[in-house]
Amino acid sequence: MFRSLKNRTPLGWLQLKRDKMKMLTALAGIAFADILMFMQLGFKDALFTTNTQYPRLIKGDIVLLSTQATNFNKLYTFSRRRLYQAMDVPGVKSAEAVYTGSLDWRNPTTREKNSMMVIGFNPEQPAFNLPEVNRQLDKVKIPNTVLFDRASRGQYEEVIAKVERGETVTTESGRTTVTIDGLFELGASFADDGALFTSSDNFIRLFPEKQRSTVTFGIVNIEPGQDPIAIRQALNVYLPQDVEAYTHEEYVEKEVTYIQQRSPIGFVFTLGTTMGFIVGIVIVYQVLSTDVNDHMAEYATFKAMGYKNSYFLFVVLEEALILSLAGFNPSTVLALGLYQLTAAATALPIVLPLSRAIVVLILTILMCGISGAIATRKLQSADPADIF
């Protein structure tokens, strides 16, 4: 059964295909582990994307936050006076207030309640780099009028079609009638089903318990030619300690750091990826270990003939490599289908970039390689005389 390494057909492949059922079982196990890693990494990336999409889109040089704020979903309010005070710092051109909050409203079609992220700001001063929104800011100057995220999670096809035809669509939020008069596309998040953009005045109408004098965060723009870092430092020195200024880049980095180091959801997805990796190691080890035991007599013969342990390790690692590549291909196809299904069901931005496929392929090869190395330990310590 054994052939020389010079033979064109790899020895590892000859051993694997001899028991096709065992090989198929191994491939199914590897595919399962790969799909688990694909899904966990996909959800983790969606978490990163949705939790940083608003910070990345902010249109401003400096962001002013409450010192109690942890991330975009936990922004504590502070006095609007801090924005007026920020205008006293040399080099500051403008300081605008932004209001955010989650709102329960009824789907105009199904009448089901959905959680929507509502963002209010001065329509004369665009707060986000969203061309679709910025072209329609005159609409939100009308009382109780909002722009609706067409990528929201839920059954909004009829609503979107009506708005695109120019028809008026209304719904209720508490005791307030809300008019949808424009569309944009952003996407749902783990916390909210979608987003609504409106003016500061309308935001206060939708959230009567909130006050105009307390803002969620501020956007500071500086004069041309000024250094954002220098202005940020000046703001932190001048303003009271209940607020802190960040450059736009620093604020985005703050959000990313929070998700990576402090978010429990991020930890859960990382743990899930690790568990998929470990599950794959166990499955492949069981298959390769059984294969080594089945061919122990043949291996012993080779060992008695003078073949070194490195040769047997090479053969088993050859099997591991074949299994990893053969199991990776179907898992990638299945993961792509699951990504599309999940994106359609949840409206989360979950896609399969080439970089993630490469990462999972490397993890799969490493997973199978570790399993192969462990499976050959018994063989390396075996004495041919004991086997016979």
Phi, psi and omega in degrees: 000326181279146178228167180293152177298339181284348179295144183292331180273120181300139180298321179301320179293321178299321180288322182292316186285350179295323177244089186294325180296318179294322179293318179296323177297318179295317179297321178296319178296317179294317179299320178298314179297320179295316180297321177300316179292319178302313184292317180296316178293325179294315178294322178296318178294322177296322176298314179299315184295310184290325182281348179242002184293320178290312177304320181293332184270356181301134181257089182183165181272324185224142178246133180251122184235158169292145179293345178274350182293136178254314175206182188298329180278353179226064179262118178275145182282160175215168185293139178295341178301333180296330178289321177295321179293325180297331179293343179283343182284126179303135180100348179275127181269316181206158177217109186249148180270143173232136181243135177226152177186157177264135187233134172269120178223166183267134173298123183302336183266306185269345183068010176282151179277137178229151177266122182238138172281122180251130180234123180242140180203174180290115182293347176279347182226092182308133184260346183226150177277068178234095183306320180300320180288313186295335178285344186243020185293336177297331181294322185282358173287341177285135182305138175059031179249137182227162169258137189249140179280111182293344179267017180295153178281127180134180183268089183241014183301315181293321179298313181298317180298319180294316180296320179295333177276357179088010180278157179273131178237128179235157175208183183241144171227105187065239178255012183255132175271125184249135179254130174265117185235015179185161183234154169209175181229123178224302177123155180285171176228180177291334184268324185229156182279345181177196184220151174232134175249138181205184180275165177300319180298315180292326178300315180295326177293322180284334179237075184297340179283346180268161181241146179295334184284350176242126185247160180278313172204164181242148177246119183251127174251142184251164179293148177304137178089352180278153180271117181302322181294319179295318179294319178301316178297319179295321178296318181293331177283320187279320186280154176301163188280007177275355176228159178219140181260143177226144167292161181304316181296320179295322180293317177299317179296324177299316179295316180296317180298320179299315181295318184290321190252334188237343182284125178294330180293320177299320178296320181298316181291325176295318178297320179297321177296317179297318180295321176298320178297315181293319178300318178298319178300314182297315182296311181294323178300316181300319181292312183290323179296318177297320180296319178298316179296322181294332183248024184298321181295318179295318179298321180296322178298315178297323181293321178293333179280354176110001178292139183275165180299330181298329179294315180292323177297321179297318181296315181292320177294330175297316176299318181298319180294317179299315180297319183296316180290319181290327180279334183289320185300306179295327180294326179294317179296315180295320179297320179299318177295319179293324176300312181296321179294317180294318179298320180291325183278329187246348184063021176273146181280073182253114183228171181244091177283160180299323182299322180289322177299320178294319179299314180294323177298316179296318178297323179294315178297318178296319179301312181289325178296318177297316179300317180295320179296321179291321184295335183269358183299317180297320180294322183293332181265359183282146178253124181306326180295323179290326182291320180274000000 
